[in-house]
């Protein structure tokens, strides 16, 4: 029996640099899986092909859809779920896997970005998340912030760039007021470069780390492993 196809669905971006970084992750996943499973890519917003178009081209195979999203918010619980349920009525078998986070390996990567940026004792951290109107996604981000605080031993607050409160710039300002003289380090909890990363860099931190995927660099092993694990866990359901 053939293994299910892995359909990696990212948010989509108008940034060519960001799109290239996400493509690097998809390529690394495909290389990691080798002959184990075919890998395709699509987008939930902004770019094409969208999810219905991708699934239309995969009618003759079982598919595991892996969201390349750091938390399970509206796109996972509503958009992708509706897309999967729509094709299920035709008999096409599609399994929706879990989002990438929360996951301790993401905390590993966040910590590495912080250490590379020169994180020091006495710093305070603001985790910059994209934000979501879905409370479940916000809870996922807060959980990641708590894990990062435990890992670094430093204070961590979470600020959101859009669709959730508290807003990132407000958290940075409040953190600076609460910790006078301390350096405020903004930890980017964004998958790839783009508009939101630019907003994170303009939020007022003394230092802002780059996103989890870097332009012109190999995809971090942690991200590749998480995508593969999400795929394999969902594929077992079809076995």
C-alpha positions as CSV (number, residue, x, y, z in Angstrom):
1,X,0.0,0.0,0.0
2,X,1.4,3.4,-1.0
3,X,2.2,5.9,1.7
4,X,0.0,8.9,1.9
5,X,1.1,12.1,0.1
6,X,2.3,14.9,2.4
7,X,0.7,18.2,1.5
8,X,2.5,21.0,3.3
9,X,0.3,24.0,3.5
10,X,1.8,27.3,4.6
11,X,0.1,30.7,5.2
12,X,1.4,32.3,2.0
13,X,3.3,35.6,1.7
14,X,3.8,38.4,-0.7
15,X,7.5,38.4,0.3
16,X,9.7,36.7,-2.2
17,X,12.3,36.1,0.5
18,X,9.7,34.6,2.8
19,X,8.3,32.4,0.1
20,X,11.8,31.2,-0.7
21,X,12.5,30.4,3.0
22,X,9.3,28.3,3.2
23,X,10.1,26.5,0.0
24,X,13.5,25.6,1.6
25,X,11.6,23.9,4.4
26,X,9.3,21.9,2.1
27,X,12.3,20.8,0.0
28,X,14.2,19.7,3.2
29,X,11.2,17.7,4.3
30,X,11.0,16.0,0.9
31,X,14.7,15.2,1.0
32,X,14.3,13.8,4.6
33,X,11.4,11.5,3.6
34,X,13.1,10.4,0.3
35,X,11.1,7.5,-1.1
36,X,8.9,7.2,1.9
37,X,6.3,9.7,0.6
38,X,5.7,12.3,-2.1
39,X,5.6,15.9,-0.9
40,X,3.5,18.7,-2.4
41,X,3.0,22.3,-1.2
42,X,0.2,24.8,-1.2
43,X,-1.1,27.8,0.6
44,X,-4.0,28.8,2.8
45,X,-3.9,32.5,1.7
46,X,-2.1,35.0,-0.5
47,X,-0.3,32.5,-2.8
48,X,-1.4,29.8,-5.2
49,X,-2.1,26.9,-5.5
50,X,-4.7,27.1,-2.7
51,X,-5.8,24.1,-0.8
52,X,-8.8,23.1,-3.0
53,X,-6.6,23.2,-6.1
54,X,-4.0,21.1,-4.4
55,X,-6.5,18.5,-3.2
56,X,-8.1,18.4,-6.7
57,X,-4.8,17.3,-8.1
58,X,-4.5,14.6,-5.4
59,X,-7.8,12.8,-5.9
60,X,-6.2,9.4,-6.5
61,X,-4.1,9.3,-3.3
62,X,-4.6,9.5,0.4
63,X,-3.2,12.8,1.6
64,X,-1.9,14.0,5.0
65,X,-2.3,17.8,5.1
66,X,0.4,19.3,7.4
67,X,-0.2,23.0,8.3
68,X,3.1,24.9,8.3
69,X,1.7,27.1,11.0
70,X,3.1,27.6,14.5
71,X,-0.2,27.4,16.3
72,X,-3.7,26.0,15.5
73,X,-5.9,29.0,15.0
74,X,-8.6,30.0,12.6
75,X,-6.8,28.7,9.5
76,X,-6.4,25.2,11.0
77,X,-9.7,24.9,12.9
78,X,-11.9,26.6,10.2
79,X,-10.3,27.1,6.8
80,X,-8.3,23.9,6.5
81,X,-11.0,21.8,8.3
82,X,-13.6,23.1,5.9
83,X,-11.4,22.2,2.9
84,X,-10.8,18.7,4.2
85,X,-14.4,18.1,5.1
86,X,-15.5,19.3,1.6
87,X,-13.5,16.7,-0.2
88,X,-14.4,14.0,2.3
89,X,-17.9,14.1,0.9
90,X,-16.5,12.9,-2.4
91,X,-14.8,9.9,-0.8
92,X,-11.3,11.4,-1.1
93,X,-9.3,10.5,2.0
94,X,-7.5,13.5,3.6
95,X,-6.2,13.6,7.1
96,X,-5.5,17.0,8.7
97,X,-2.4,16.8,10.9
98,X,-1.5,19.1,13.8
99,X,0.1,22.5,13.6
100,X,3.8,22.8,14.2
101,X,3.5,24.1,17.7
102,X,3.6,24.1,20.6
103,X,6.6,21.9,20.6
104,X,9.8,21.9,22.7
105,X,11.9,21.8,19.5
106,X,10.5,25.2,18.6
107,X,11.7,26.4,22.0
108,X,15.1,24.9,21.2
109,X,15.2,26.9,18.0
110,X,13.9,30.1,19.7
111,X,16.6,29.8,22.3
112,X,19.3,29.3,19.7
113,X,18.2,32.4,17.8
114,X,18.3,34.3,21.1
115,X,21.8,33.0,22.0
116,X,23.1,33.9,18.6
117,X,21.7,37.4,19.0
118,X,23.7,37.8,22.3
119,X,21.1,37.1,25.0
120,X,22.6,37.9,28.3
121,X,21.7,37.7,32.0
122,X,19.5,40.7,32.9
123,X,17.8,40.8,29.6
124,X,14.0,40.5,29.4
125,X,12.3,38.7,26.5
126,X,9.1,39.6,24.5
127,X,7.9,36.8,22.3
128,X,6.6,38.2,19.1
129,X,3.7,36.1,17.7
130,X,1.6,36.7,14.6
131,X,-1.6,36.6,16.6
132,X,-5.0,35.0,15.9
133,X,-8.7,35.6,16.6
134,X,-8.8,32.0,17.8
135,X,-8.3,31.8,21.6
136,X,-6.7,28.3,21.1
137,X,-3.9,29.8,19.1
138,X,-3.3,32.5,21.6
139,X,-3.1,29.8,24.3
140,X,-0.6,27.9,22.3
141,X,1.6,31.0,22.0
142,X,1.3,31.7,25.7
143,X,2.4,28.1,26.4
144,X,5.4,28.6,24.2
145,X,6.3,31.8,26.1
146,X,6.1,30.0,29.4
147,X,8.4,27.2,28.1
148,X,10.9,29.8,26.8
149,X,10.9,31.5,30.2
150,X,11.6,28.1,31.9
151,X,14.4,27.4,29.4
152,X,16.2,30.7,29.6
153,X,15.5,31.6,33.2
154,X,14.5,35.1,32.1
155,X,11.1,36.9,32.1
156,X,9.1,36.3,29.0
157,X,5.9,38.1,27.9
158,X,4.0,37.5,24.7
159,X,3.0,40.3,22.3
160,X,0.9,39.9,19.2
161,X,1.3,41.6,15.8
162,X,-2.3,41.3,14.6
163,X,-5.7,39.9,15.6
164,X,-5.0,39.4,19.3
165,X,-4.0,41.4,22.3
166,X,-1.8,42.6,23.9
167,X,-0.2,44.2,20.9
168,X,3.5,43.7,20.5
169,X,4.6,47.3,20.7
170,X,2.5,47.8,23.8
171,X,4.1,44.8,25.5
172,X,7.6,46.0,24.6
173,X,6.9,49.5,26.1
174,X,5.3,48.0,29.2
175,X,8.2,45.6,29.6
176,X,10.7,48.4,29.4
177,X,8.8,50.4,32.0
178,X,8.6,47.4,34.3
179,X,12.3,46.5,34.0
180,X,14.1,49.9,33.9
181,X,17.7,49.6,32.6
182,X,17.2,46.1,31.2
183,X,17.6,45.3,27.6
184,X,14.4,44.2,25.9
185,X,15.0,41.4,23.4
186,X,12.2,40.6,21.0
187,X,12.2,36.9,20.1
188,X,10.5,36.4,16.7
189,X,8.0,33.6,16.8
190,X,7.4,33.8,13.1
191,X,8.1,31.1,10.6
192,X,9.7,33.2,7.8
193,X,10.8,36.7,6.7
194,X,8.1,39.1,5.5
195,X,5.8,41.9,6.5
196,X,5.2,40.6,10.1
197,X,8.9,40.2,10.7
198,X,9.4,43.9,9.6
199,X,6.7,44.9,12.1
200,X,8.4,42.9,14.9
201,X,11.7,44.7,14.2
202,X,9.9,48.1,14.4
203,X,8.1,47.3,17.7
204,X,10.8,49.0,19.9
205,X,13.0,46.2,21.1
206,X,16.7,46.7,21.7
207,X,17.3,43.5,19.7
208,X,15.0,41.5,17.5
209,X,15.9,38.0,16.5
210,X,15.3,36.7,13.0
211,X,12.4,34.4,12.2
212,X,12.7,30.6,12.5
213,X,13.5,30.2,8.8
214,X,16.4,32.2,7.6
215,X,16.8,33.5,4.0
216,X,19.5,31.7,2.1
217,X,20.0,29.1,4.8
218,X,19.2,25.5,5.2
219,X,15.9,24.8,7.1
220,X,16.6,24.1,10.8
221,X,16.6,20.4,11.6
222,X,14.0,21.0,14.4
223,X,11.4,22.3,11.9
224,X,12.0,19.5,9.4
225,X,11.7,16.9,12.2
226,X,8.4,18.4,13.5
227,X,6.8,18.4,10.0
228,X,7.9,14.8,9.4
229,X,6.6,13.8,12.9
230,X,3.2,15.5,12.2
231,X,3.0,13.7,8.9
232,X,3.9,10.3,10.3
233,X,1.5,10.6,13.3
234,X,-1.4,11.4,11.0
235,X,-0.4,8.8,8.4
236,X,-0.6,6.1,11.1
237,X,-4.4,6.8,11.2
238,X,-4.7,5.7,7.6
239,X,-2.7,2.5,8.0
